[in-house]
Amino acid sequence: MGDAGGPEGTTGPIGGTGATGGPAGGTDGSGKTAGAGGAGSGPLRCLVTGASGYIGGRLVPQLLAAGHRVRCLARTPGKLRDHPWAPDAEVVQGDVTDAGSVADAMRGVDVAYYLVHALGTGSSFEETDRRAARVFAQEAAAAGVRRVVYLGGLTPQGVPEEELSPHLRSRAEVGRILLDGAVPAAVLRAAVIIGSGSASFEMLRYLTERLPVMVTPSWVHTRIQPIGVRDVLRYLVGCALLPEDVNRTFDIGGPDIITYREMMRRYAAVAGLRHRVIVPVPVLTPRLSSHWVGIVTPVPASIARPLTESLRHEVVCHEHDIGRYVPDAPGQPLPFDEALALALRRVRDADVATRWSSASVPGAPSDPLPTDPDWAGGSLYEDERRLTVDAPQASLWRVIEGIGGDNGWYSFPLAWAVRGWLDRFVGGVGLRRGRRDAERLRAGDSLDFWRVEEIESGRLLRLRAEMRLPGLAWLEMYAETDGDGRTRYRQRALFHPRGLFGHAYWWSVSPFHAIVFGGMARNITQAAAKGLSAHTGDVPAERIREPQGGGSAHR
């Protein structure tokens, strides 16, 4: 299962529905377990699934700030190790499709947040979603949990469910399963979520910045009600204290109802760009649109497709009952232009807490680096380079930790670009996911077509490849001190081939290693000697216009 908000998750108009209750959100009289208390309740113990994803990773610190205790259920707890909030939260290992691990995680929990989905995991993803939601609802009831909170997507009124996209339809079904469970549920339904690092924001940002003249699909005329991520988080936190008789959906959105075309024009104005020419054409289907988005933006087609499919229908809120339970202060929810300006400033200041790519890519390898040279009887190819550096170890580490994204890979840029394009062509993530932060990395971060598997500050950066390969690959970079006390850079590229094609792949590319990996090692050491390091944000402050009012071996 993936995490909501990453890769697509709740960063776009995806699923979740159910019968909207009466104006006051009353009970259905089915004898559900008592929900979390109202405003007089003390600190609660909250379970958050999907904490390595875009929304979950931001929700945890908000819950902690509200005085609640937080437990995170994660398949790979190590991905959460370096988050600033990690010392204050409990992390347990498990998967939402495994009843045993969910039952263990639910013990003593008052409020359980369901922020995961099976997006992109093949033709059976709907059944995976269905099974996971049922497990979650059943184990919540068995553990005496008092409330379930789910963030889904806004579904259009009057559109038969069979006409919805498969992913939107699945999100709707998950919402119904949770509402039909024995524990009172709050199903929040959002359209496009605007925040630094969200898939929807990145898609909007890159389309607008890179294309002054755009030939666009007809869905750019679809009306949308976007919402800022800070308002989404505020509503999610507030749902922990809903009255016990509330079991219903809530539509959540910002104050602006606009078309996607207008969103692009307003982005250009806020970002200080020239007027964009937008020419809609009717021939671009959602499938073709997703490939077009995949070419222009860092968001791969596999993630862009559910986003574009959901934009075929109008996604506008039909009630704002959530405001009765989680009151809006003046200026809330945040207007669209203000949400854009805030997101751009976060990007510029390299202050992006989570990104759409924070969660694992469906189908990407997740095997840890093998320590046995004859791993399971297989082969492990290795290219290792060692160079002495005329610089302090700290200077070398700054260059290592700043690698990738806009800072590049320090060798043969064309070769890296071509490899990225080839990966996109075969359905991979490509090279343009970039970095969450221009200078700092943490375990679990995506880094172009790699993911940070391990980081030991000042010493080791280990990356695991998420590109399409006939095998598994890692890249290690070390800042060390040799026996004479001199700074040394050590670099290892490792590849575990899968089948005969995997072996052929390694030997076909090994002649280029001296150029790519050798050049990379030399240039990294030279950059360290010159005192170079990563630069910060790529959006100049003056452009953001505030809205009015605010050597190869085989072993």
Secondary structure by P-SEA (a helix, b strand, c coil): ccccccccccccccccccccccccccccccccccccccccccccbbbbcccccaaaaaaaaaaaaabbbbbbbcccccccccccccccbbbbbbbcccaaaaaaaaccccbbbbcccccccccaaaaaaaaaaaaaaaaaaaacccbbbbbbbbbbcccccccccaaaaaaaaaaaaaaacccbbbbbbbccccccccaaaaaaaaaaaaccccccccccccccccccaaaaaaaaaaaccccccccbbbbbbccccccaaaaaaaaaaaacccbbbbbbbccccaaaaaaaaaacccccaaaaaaaaaaacbbbbbccccccccccccccccccaaaaaaaaaaaaaaccccccccccccccccccccccccccccbbbbbbbbbbbbcccaaaaaaaaaacccccccccaaaaaaaaaaaaaaacccccccccccccccccccccccccccccccccbbbbbbcccccbbbbbbbbbccccccbbbbbbbbbbbcccaaaaaaaaaaccccccaaaaaaaaaaaaaaabbbbbcccccccccccccccccccc
